[in-house]
Amino acid sequence: MDLTRILAFSGGKDSVAVSQYLLKNGYRFPHVAVINRELDYRCHLAFIESYCNQFNLPLIFIERKRHGMDFLRKNPKFIFPMTSARKSRWFRIFQREGIKAFAEKYRVKMVAYGRRLDDGNTIKSERYQNANGIWQLFPIRSWSNRYTEQFIRPYPLSPIYATPRGKRRGTHTINIANLYGETQFDDAINFIKATDENKYPNILELMNYREKYYGS
């Protein structure tokens, strides 16, 4: 497998958008997904696999085993974060650092991302080199939310988007089923239970750590 150029693929709508955009332009990059099976919804991981199979795309799962339940027990501030800044910090620790480590290990020359300005991302340009000399590519950086939704309409999406909360909050792991803008936990916890019942005991345990953290 040629790992010169890869796509950081979370399986969310923006990932699908950039994946299809690259395919339309003749680029078939290996899709690299950063995951933790203790936290990620099983149906979402199954979607990532089925999507890549459907479009004959090479797929690599990066298992971040040290960033699961044990990590959150020690860092309860990331359990249901109440601010977008804390949620963003989790993304950097989990997904972005996972992709960075993979790119450095396999001497990747270019990483494409689906991040967009309209989603609140700070992206200085569509293409630049980082400090390690790896090109960072953001092909859909300037796409609006409306255009992105129109573009992905013909393509399969994670089953999490079939739910109202999934549409609002996205497909990400249970610890960042964030609560900013909300005052109650019930909707988020019920969403997790309905999406992946096996994760329900995990979130109940993590909630105890969260309560101790904020109660101290």
Backbone as JSON, one array per atom type, in Angstrom:
{
  "sequence": "MDLTRILAFSGGKDSVAVSQYLLKNGYRFPHVAVINRELDYRCHLAFIESYCNQFNLPLIFIERKRHGMDFLRKNPKFIFPMTSARKSRWFRIFQREGIKAFAEKYRVKMVAYGRRLDDGNTIKSERYQNANGIWQLFPIRSWSNRYTEQFIRPYPLSPIYATPRGKRRGTHTINIANLYGETQFDDAINFIKATDENKYPNILELMNYREKYYGS",
  "N": [[0.84, -1.2, 0.0], [0.59, 2.18, -0.89], [1.71, 4.72, 1.05], [2.35, 7.33, 0.74], [0.65, 9.51, 0.43], [-2.14, 10.29, 2.39], [-5.54, 10.13, 3.64], [-7.01, 11.61, 6.39], [-9.47, 10.1, 8.02], [-12.41, 10.3, 9.65], [-14.91, 9.32, 9.41], [-17.07, 10.96, 9.62], [-19.4, 13.47, 8.32], [-17.94, 15.49, 6.98], [-15.59, 14.15, 6.44], [-16.53, 12.23, 4.65], [-17.28, 13.96, 2.62], [-14.81, 15.13, 1.76], [-13.5, 12.83, 1.0], [-15.07, 11.91, -1.18], [-14.77, 14.1, -2.85], [-12.03, 13.97, -3.46], [-11.99, 11.5, -4.8], [-13.56, 12.11, -7.04], [-11.8, 13.72, -8.34], [-9.86, 12.04, -9.14], [-8.17, 10.94, -7.2], [-7.1, 8.46, -5.0], [-6.63, 8.07, -2.05], [-5.2, 6.2, 0.68], [-7.36, 5.63, 3.43], [-7.19, 6.71, 6.69], [-8.11, 5.97, 9.88], [-8.48, 7.1, 13.15], [-9.02, 5.43, 16.1], [-10.7, 4.17, 19.08], [-11.68, 1.3, 20.51], [-12.96, 0.89, 22.92], [-14.41, 3.18, 23.29], [-15.52, 4.16, 20.86], [-18.5, 4.1, 18.89], [-19.89, 1.04, 17.89], [-21.47, 0.75, 15.59], [-20.67, 2.9, 14.11], [-17.96, 2.42, 13.55], [-18.34, 0.16, 12.0], [-19.63, 1.36, 9.86], [-17.54, 2.92, 8.76], [-15.86, 0.9, 7.77], [-17.61, -0.36, 5.9], [-18.12, 1.75, 4.15], [-15.56, 2.26, 3.03], [-15.12, -0.21, 1.82], [-17.22, -0.22, -0.05], [-16.44, 1.76, -1.86], [-14.03, 0.86, -2.64], [-11.66, 1.56, -1.23], [-8.5, 1.81, 0.3], [-8.09, 1.03, 3.73], [-7.0, 1.94, 6.95], [-7.0, 1.29, 10.33], [-6.1, 3.11, 13.14], [-5.42, 2.16, 16.24], [-5.91, 3.68, 19.18], [-5.07, 2.72, 21.93], [-4.25, 3.59, 24.42], [-5.76, 5.76, 24.91], [-8.34, 5.47, 25.91], [-10.75, 4.28, 28.19], [-9.11, 4.26, 30.54], [-7.53, 6.53, 30.17], [-9.47, 8.54, 30.3], [-10.44, 8.22, 32.89], [-8.33, 9.26, 34.28], [-8.3, 11.78, 33.3], [-10.78, 13.41, 33.68], [-11.88, 15.81, 32.86], [-12.34, 15.77, 30.17], [-14.63, 14.34, 29.8], [-17.8, 14.55, 28.62], [-17.44, 17.42, 27.82], [-17.91, 20.89, 28.57], [-17.33, 23.07, 27.05], [-16.4, 24.35, 23.82], [-13.7, 24.7, 23.45], [-12.47, 22.85, 25.15], [-13.39, 20.48, 24.04], [-12.14, 20.68, 21.54], [-9.52, 20.44, 22.38], [-9.46, 17.75, 23.14], [-9.77, 16.57, 20.61], [-7.31, 17.25, 19.47], [-5.5, 15.82, 21.09], [-6.37, 13.16, 20.74], [-7.26, 12.48, 17.96], [-5.78, 14.17, 16.1], [-3.1, 14.05, 17.01], [-2.78, 11.34, 16.82], [-2.9, 10.89, 14.03], [-0.7, 12.44, 13.31], [1.45, 11.04, 14.53], [1.3, 8.63, 13.12], [1.83, 9.54, 10.5], [4.45, 10.45, 10.74], [5.78, 8.09, 11.48], [5.48, 6.43, 9.22], [6.55, 7.93, 7.25], [4.96, 9.66, 5.71], [4.1, 11.89, 3.1], [2.08, 13.67, 2.53], [-0.91, 14.73, 4.08], [-4.34, 14.67, 3.84], [-7.22, 16.45, 4.91], [-10.61, 16.78, 6.14], [-11.43, 19.1, 7.3], [-13.15, 22.22, 7.85], [-13.6, 25.79, 7.5], [-16.14, 26.81, 8.11], [-17.04, 25.11, 10.02], [-15.9, 25.92, 12.29], [-13.19, 25.52, 12.44], [-9.77, 26.51, 12.6], [-7.88, 27.26, 10.02], [-5.06, 28.0, 8.32], [-4.39, 28.08, 5.6], [-5.16, 26.52, 2.4], [-3.25, 24.66, 1.84], [-0.24, 23.65, 3.26], [3.09, 23.23, 4.64], [4.01, 21.4, 7.52], [5.98, 21.63, 10.58], [7.53, 19.38, 10.44], [7.87, 18.93, 7.8], [5.79, 17.71, 6.44], [3.19, 17.83, 4.15], [0.14, 19.5, 4.65], [-3.14, 19.21, 3.72], [-6.17, 20.76, 2.83], [-8.74, 20.31, 1.22], [-11.49, 21.04, 1.14], [-11.71, 23.29, 2.59], [-12.92, 25.9, 2.36], [-15.6, 25.38, 1.98], [-19.08, 25.89, 2.42], [-21.5, 25.13, 5.03], [-23.98, 24.54, 3.93], [-23.39, 23.96, 1.22], [-21.76, 21.73, 1.58], [-23.55, 19.86, 2.71], [-25.3, 19.53, 0.55], [-23.56, 18.43, -1.33], [-22.85, 15.92, -0.23], [-25.19, 14.53, -0.28], [-25.87, 12.37, -2.1], [-24.43, 10.24, -1.07], [-23.48, 7.52, 1.19], [-23.94, 7.8, 4.74], [-22.85, 7.8, 8.18], [-24.84, 5.86, 10.44], [-25.4, 7.27, 12.73], [-26.06, 9.83, 12.02], [-28.69, 9.66, 11.43], [-30.18, 10.34, 13.56], [-31.62, 12.98, 15.6], [-29.86, 14.13, 17.55], [-27.42, 13.16, 16.69], [-27.16, 14.54, 14.26], [-26.81, 17.11, 15.24], [-24.55, 16.92, 16.92], [-22.65, 15.18, 15.88], [-20.44, 12.37, 15.07], [-18.71, 11.51, 16.97], [-16.6, 10.11, 19.63], [-17.82, 8.75, 22.79], [-17.03, 10.26, 25.0], [-16.84, 12.85, 24.09], [-19.38, 13.57, 23.46], [-20.53, 16.24, 23.51], [-21.67, 18.82, 25.8], [-21.99, 21.58, 25.7], [-24.04, 24.41, 25.68], [-26.17, 23.04, 26.66], [-28.0, 22.0, 29.61], [-28.64, 19.69, 30.88], [-27.92, 16.18, 31.33], [-29.35, 14.05, 30.41], [-30.34, 13.67, 27.74], [-28.02, 13.26, 26.24], [-26.92, 10.97, 27.48], [-28.98, 9.1, 27.09], [-28.92, 9.03, 24.32], [-26.44, 7.79, 23.85], [-26.94, 5.27, 25.0], [-28.98, 4.32, 23.33], [-27.66, 4.25, 20.9], [-25.42, 2.55, 21.16], [-25.62, 0.06, 23.14], [-23.76, -1.38, 24.6], [-21.92, 0.51, 25.35], [-23.1, 1.91, 27.33], [-22.72, 1.15, 30.16], [-20.08, 2.04, 30.37], [-20.28, 4.85, 30.1], [-21.78, 5.49, 32.34], [-20.01, 4.84, 34.38], [-17.93, 6.65, 33.77], [-19.23, 9.03, 34.24], [-19.31, 9.17, 37.02], [-16.64, 9.71, 37.61], [-16.47, 12.18, 36.39], [-18.27, 13.73, 37.93], [-16.98, 13.7, 40.42], [-14.71, 15.11, 39.74], [-15.67, 17.71, 39.04], [-16.94, 18.27, 41.35], [-15.05, 18.56, 43.28]],
  "CA": [[0.0, 0.0, 0.0], [1.33, 3.42, -0.98], [1.33, 5.63, 2.13], [2.92, 8.65, 0.48], [-0.43, 10.46, 0.69], [-3.24, 9.64, 3.09], [-6.67, 10.95, 4.08], [-7.45, 11.42, 7.77], [-10.89, 9.8, 7.8], [-13.11, 10.0, 10.9], [-16.21, 8.74, 9.1], [-18.09, 11.99, 9.71], [-19.88, 14.01, 7.04], [-16.86, 16.21, 6.29], [-14.68, 13.12, 5.93], [-17.15, 11.68, 3.44], [-17.23, 15.0, 1.59], [-13.47, 15.26, 1.18], [-13.21, 11.54, 0.35], [-15.72, 11.9, -2.49], [-14.15, 15.15, -3.66], [-10.77, 13.44, -3.98], [-12.3, 10.46, -5.78], [-14.02, 12.77, -8.26], [-10.65, 14.32, -8.99], [-8.92, 10.99, -9.52], [-7.23, 10.6, -6.13], [-7.59, 7.36, -4.16], [-5.7, 7.99, -0.92], [-5.57, 5.35, 1.81], [-8.12, 6.3, 4.49], [-6.64, 6.35, 8.0], [-9.09, 6.32, 10.92], [-8.0, 6.98, 14.52], [-10.15, 4.88, 16.85], [-10.53, 3.43, 20.33], [-12.87, 0.44, 20.51], [-13.69, 1.05, 24.18], [-15.22, 4.39, 23.25], [-16.23, 4.41, 19.6], [-19.72, 3.33, 18.62], [-19.64, -0.08, 16.97], [-22.14, 0.98, 14.31], [-19.89, 3.89, 13.35], [-16.78, 1.72, 13.02], [-18.83, -0.69, 10.9], [-19.88, 2.24, 8.71], [-16.25, 3.26, 8.15], [-15.42, -0.27, 6.99], [-18.49, -0.59, 4.76], [-17.91, 2.85, 3.21], [-14.31, 2.03, 2.29], [-15.34, -1.38, 0.96], [-18.11, 0.16, -1.14], [-15.73, 2.58, -2.84], [-12.75, 0.21, -2.9], [-10.64, 2.45, -0.69], [-7.67, 1.2, 1.35], [-8.45, 1.53, 5.06], [-6.14, 1.58, 8.06], [-7.43, 1.73, 11.64], [-5.08, 3.35, 14.16], [-6.05, 1.9, 17.54], [-5.29, 4.46, 20.25], [-5.47, 1.96, 23.1], [-3.94, 4.33, 25.64], [-6.64, 6.92, 25.0], [-9.69, 4.98, 26.14], [-11.33, 4.46, 29.51], [-8.08, 4.6, 31.52], [-7.15, 7.92, 29.95], [-10.54, 9.42, 30.77], [-10.48, 8.16, 34.35], [-7.27, 10.15, 34.77], [-8.53, 13.13, 32.74], [-12.24, 13.5, 33.59], [-12.33, 17.07, 32.26], [-12.74, 15.52, 28.79], [-15.89, 13.59, 29.79], [-18.87, 15.51, 28.39], [-16.92, 18.78, 28.0], [-18.93, 21.93, 28.52], [-16.89, 24.15, 26.16], [-15.84, 23.91, 22.54], [-12.24, 24.68, 23.57], [-12.06, 21.58, 25.74], [-13.65, 19.47, 23.02], [-11.06, 20.8, 20.56], [-8.31, 19.9, 22.99], [-9.55, 16.29, 23.02], [-9.48, 16.22, 19.22], [-5.87, 17.34, 19.23], [-4.84, 14.72, 21.79], [-6.78, 11.84, 20.24], [-7.24, 12.29, 16.52], [-4.71, 14.84, 15.36], [-1.8, 13.5, 17.39], [-2.74, 9.98, 16.27], [-2.54, 11.02, 12.61], [0.67, 12.96, 13.25], [2.39, 9.96, 14.86], [1.27, 7.69, 12.0], [2.49, 10.16, 9.35], [5.9, 10.47, 10.99], [6.29, 6.72, 11.49], [5.5, 5.85, 7.87], [7.15, 8.91, 6.34], [3.93, 10.19, 4.83], [4.49, 13.19, 2.56], [0.93, 14.57, 2.51], [-2.13, 14.3, 4.76], [-5.53, 15.44, 3.5], [-8.21, 16.52, 5.98], [-11.93, 17.3, 5.75], [-11.81, 20.22, 8.16], [-13.66, 23.4, 7.14], [-13.71, 27.01, 8.28], [-17.52, 26.97, 8.57], [-17.26, 24.24, 11.19], [-15.18, 26.5, 13.42], [-11.76, 25.18, 12.42], [-8.82, 27.55, 12.23], [-6.99, 26.69, 9.0], [-4.43, 29.19, 7.77], [-4.44, 28.04, 4.14], [-5.61, 25.23, 1.89], [-2.12, 23.73, 1.73], [1.0, 24.16, 3.84], [3.97, 22.24, 5.23], [4.2, 21.57, 8.95], [7.38, 21.74, 11.01], [8.22, 18.14, 10.07], [7.96, 18.85, 6.35], [4.66, 16.97, 5.88], [2.18, 18.73, 3.61], [-1.22, 19.43, 5.19], [-4.03, 19.59, 2.62], [-7.55, 20.96, 3.26], [-9.39, 20.58, -0.07], [-12.83, 21.62, 1.25], [-11.56, 24.31, 3.63], [-13.81, 27.05, 2.2], [-16.97, 24.96, 1.69], [-20.11, 26.25, 3.41], [-22.27, 24.0, 5.56], [-25.05, 24.22, 2.97], [-22.81, 23.3, 0.05], [-21.29, 20.4, 2.01], [-24.72, 18.99, 2.84], [-25.78, 19.22, -0.8], [-22.57, 17.59, -2.0], [-22.83, 14.55, 0.31], [-26.54, 13.95, -0.31], [-25.98, 11.05, -2.78], [-23.49, 9.26, -0.52], [-23.86, 6.95, 2.49], [-23.43, 8.46, 5.94], [-22.94, 7.01, 9.4], [-26.2, 5.79, 10.97], [-25.58, 8.24, 13.81], [-26.68, 11.02, 11.46], [-30.13, 9.44, 11.3], [-30.81, 10.79, 14.8], [-31.52, 14.44, 15.77], [-28.65, 14.51, 18.28], [-26.29, 12.89, 15.81], [-27.05, 15.65, 13.31], [-26.31, 18.3, 15.93], [-23.3, 16.73, 17.64], [-21.66, 14.43, 15.11], [-20.25, 10.93, 15.22], [-17.48, 11.27, 17.72], [-16.63, 9.16, 20.74], [-18.8, 9.08, 23.83], [-16.56, 11.27, 25.95], [-17.03, 14.18, 23.54], [-20.78, 13.86, 23.14], [-20.4, 17.43, 24.33], [-22.88, 19.38, 26.4], [-22.09, 23.03, 25.74], [-25.36, 24.83, 25.21], [-27.18, 22.23, 27.34], [-27.89, 22.0, 31.07], [-28.97, 18.36, 31.38], [-27.16, 15.08, 30.75], [-30.23, 12.93, 30.05], [-30.44, 13.44, 26.29], [-26.74, 12.7, 25.79], [-26.78, 9.6, 28.0], [-29.96, 8.27, 26.38], [-28.41, 8.88, 22.96], [-25.39, 6.78, 23.89], [-27.56, 3.97, 25.27], [-29.72, 3.89, 22.14], [-26.74, 4.06, 19.78], [-24.57, 1.38, 21.42], [-25.96, -0.31, 24.51], [-22.55, -1.85, 25.28], [-21.18, 1.66, 25.86], [-23.86, 2.53, 28.42], [-22.02, 1.02, 31.44], [-18.89, 2.88, 30.35], [-20.58, 6.26, 30.35], [-22.21, 5.62, 33.74], [-18.78, 4.86, 35.18], [-17.22, 7.9, 33.53], [-19.97, 10.12, 34.86], [-18.88, 9.24, 38.41], [-15.36, 10.42, 37.62], [-16.75, 13.57, 36.03], [-18.89, 14.37, 39.07], [-15.95, 13.9, 41.44], [-13.8, 16.14, 39.26], [-16.28, 19.03, 39.14], [-17.41, 18.49, 42.72], [-13.91, 18.76, 44.18]],
  "C": [[0.88, 1.25, 0.0], [0.84, 4.4, 0.09], [1.97, 7.01, 1.97], [1.92, 9.75, 0.81], [-1.59, 9.72, 1.33], [-4.35, 10.66, 3.35], [-6.99, 10.61, 5.52], [-8.97, 11.3, 7.76], [-11.55, 9.41, 9.11], [-14.44, 9.28, 10.64], [-17.36, 9.71, 9.25], [-18.44, 12.56, 8.35], [-18.79, 14.76, 6.28], [-15.83, 15.25, 5.73], [-15.22, 12.5, 4.65], [-17.07, 12.7, 2.3], [-15.86, 15.08, 0.94], [-13.06, 13.96, 0.48], [-13.81, 11.51, -1.06], [-15.15, 12.97, -3.42], [-12.84, 14.65, -4.27], [-11.01, 12.37, -5.04], [-12.73, 11.08, -7.11], [-12.87, 13.39, -9.05], [-9.53, 13.33, -9.27], [-7.93, 10.57, -8.47], [-7.85, 9.55, -5.21], [-6.59, 7.16, -3.0], [-6.13, 6.91, 0.06], [-6.27, 6.17, 2.89], [-7.63, 5.8, 5.84], [-7.57, 6.88, 9.08], [-8.49, 6.07, 12.3], [-9.17, 6.56, 15.39], [-9.71, 4.38, 18.22], [-11.8, 2.61, 20.52], [-13.63, 0.46, 21.84], [-14.7, 2.19, 24.1], [-16.05, 4.55, 22.0], [-17.46, 3.53, 19.46], [-19.43, 2.25, 17.6], [-20.26, 0.16, 15.6], [-21.36, 1.98, 13.46], [-18.62, 3.26, 12.78], [-17.18, 0.8, 11.87], [-19.12, 0.15, 9.66], [-18.57, 2.58, 8.0], [-15.76, 2.11, 7.26], [-16.28, -0.46, 5.76], [-18.33, 0.5, 3.71], [-16.66, 2.6, 2.36], [-14.42, 0.81, 1.38], [-16.17, -1.01, -0.26], [-17.36, 0.9, -2.25], [-14.3, 2.08, -3.11], [-11.57, 1.08, -2.46], [-9.81, 1.72, 0.36], [-7.98, 1.85, 2.69], [-7.45, 1.03, 6.09], [-6.76, 2.15, 9.34], [-6.2, 1.93, 12.53], [-5.77, 3.2, 15.51], [-5.28, 2.65, 18.62], [-5.68, 3.85, 21.6], [-5.23, 2.71, 24.41], [-4.83, 5.55, 25.84], [-8.1, 6.49, 25.1], [-10.16, 5.28, 27.55], [-10.28, 4.88, 30.55], [-7.67, 6.06, 31.39], [-8.2, 8.86, 30.52], [-10.72, 9.38, 32.28], [-9.47, 9.13, 34.95], [-7.48, 11.59, 34.31], [-10.03, 13.39, 32.58], [-12.75, 14.82, 33.01], [-12.78, 16.89, 30.81], [-14.03, 14.71, 28.68], [-17.04, 14.58, 29.71], [-18.38, 16.95, 28.59], [-18.01, 19.84, 27.79], [-18.54, 23.09, 27.59], [-16.3, 23.57, 24.88], [-14.31, 23.85, 22.61], [-11.75, 23.37, 24.15], [-12.3, 20.42, 24.77], [-12.54, 19.48, 21.97], [-9.76, 20.23, 21.09], [-8.3, 18.38, 22.92], [-9.24, 15.84, 21.6], [-7.98, 16.23, 18.95], [-5.14, 16.16, 19.87], [-5.13, 13.38, 21.12], [-6.56, 11.7, 18.74], [-6.01, 12.9, 15.84], [-3.33, 14.31, 15.72], [-1.65, 12.06, 16.92], [-2.32, 9.98, 14.81], [-1.09, 11.49, 12.48], [1.7, 11.86, 13.5], [2.46, 8.95, 13.72], [2.05, 8.26, 10.82], [4.01, 10.17, 9.52], [6.49, 9.07, 10.93], [6.45, 6.16, 10.09], [5.99, 6.83, 6.8], [6.17, 9.38, 5.27], [4.34, 11.59, 4.37], [3.34, 14.19, 2.57], [-0.24, 13.94, 3.25], [-3.25, 15.23, 4.36], [-6.54, 15.34, 4.64], [-9.53, 17.07, 5.43], [-12.35, 18.51, 6.57], [-12.15, 21.47, 7.33], [-13.73, 24.6, 8.07], [-15.11, 27.18, 8.86], [-17.85, 26.1, 9.77], [-16.46, 24.73, 12.4], [-13.71, 26.17, 13.47], [-10.93, 26.39, 12.01], [-7.79, 26.92, 11.29], [-6.37, 27.85, 8.23], [-4.41, 29.24, 6.25], [-4.85, 26.65, 3.69], [-4.5, 24.2, 1.87], [-0.88, 24.37, 2.34], [1.81, 23.0, 4.4], [4.1, 22.49, 6.73], [5.69, 21.57, 9.3], [8.2, 20.51, 10.64], [8.31, 17.94, 8.56], [6.84, 18.08, 5.68], [3.62, 17.98, 5.4], [0.82, 18.45, 4.23], [-2.16, 20.0, 4.12], [-5.47, 19.65, 3.13], [-8.4, 21.31, 2.04], [-10.75, 21.27, 0.04], [-12.86, 22.71, 2.33], [-12.62, 25.41, 3.55], [-15.27, 26.67, 1.94], [-17.91, 25.41, 2.81], [-20.81, 25.0, 3.92], [-23.33, 23.56, 4.55], [-24.5, 23.48, 1.76], [-22.35, 21.89, 0.4], [-22.45, 19.42, 2.11], [-25.29, 18.6, 1.49], [-24.85, 18.23, -1.5], [-22.64, 16.14, -1.53], [-24.17, 13.85, 0.21], [-26.6, 12.59, -1.01], [-25.21, 9.92, -2.08], [-23.93, 8.73, 0.84], [-23.21, 7.72, 3.63], [-23.58, 7.53, 7.14], [-24.38, 6.99, 9.91], [-26.45, 6.76, 12.12], [-26.26, 9.51, 13.3], [-28.19, 10.86, 11.25], [-30.9, 9.92, 12.53], [-30.66, 12.31, 14.93], [-30.24, 14.86, 16.49], [-27.41, 14.25, 17.44], [-26.08, 14.0, 14.8], [-26.45, 16.88, 13.97], [-24.88, 18.12, 16.43], [-22.26, 15.92, 16.9], [-21.47, 13.01, 15.59], [-19.19, 10.55, 16.23], [-17.71, 10.45, 19.0], [-17.42, 9.68, 21.93], [-18.32, 10.16, 24.79], [-16.68, 12.68, 25.39], [-18.41, 14.33, 22.94], [-21.11, 15.11, 23.94], [-21.74, 18.0, 24.77], [-22.93, 20.9, 26.35], [-23.37, 23.47, 25.02], [-26.49, 24.05, 25.84], [-26.95, 22.29, 28.85], [-28.16, 20.63, 31.68], [-28.16, 17.3, 30.64], [-28.07, 14.02, 30.1], [-30.24, 12.63, 28.56], [-29.17, 12.79, 25.76], [-26.59, 11.25, 26.23], [-27.75, 8.66, 27.29], [-29.55, 8.03, 24.93], [-27.35, 7.79, 22.9], [-25.99, 5.39, 24.08], [-28.28, 3.44, 24.04], [-28.79, 3.56, 20.97], [-25.9, 2.81, 19.95], [-24.73, 1.0, 22.89], [-24.74, -0.79, 25.3], [-21.74, -0.71, 25.88], [-21.86, 2.29, 27.07], [-23.19, 2.35, 29.78], [-20.76, 1.89, 31.51], [-19.21, 4.32, 30.72], [-21.08, 6.47, 31.77], [-20.99, 5.67, 34.66], [-18.05, 6.19, 35.01], [-17.92, 9.09, 34.17], [-19.59, 10.27, 36.33], [-17.55, 9.99, 38.54], [-15.56, 11.9, 37.31], [-17.32, 14.33, 37.23], [-17.89, 14.64, 40.19], [-15.01, 15.04, 41.03], [-14.4, 17.54, 39.45], [-16.78, 19.34, 40.55], [-16.3, 18.8, 43.71], [-13.54, 20.22, 44.29]]
}
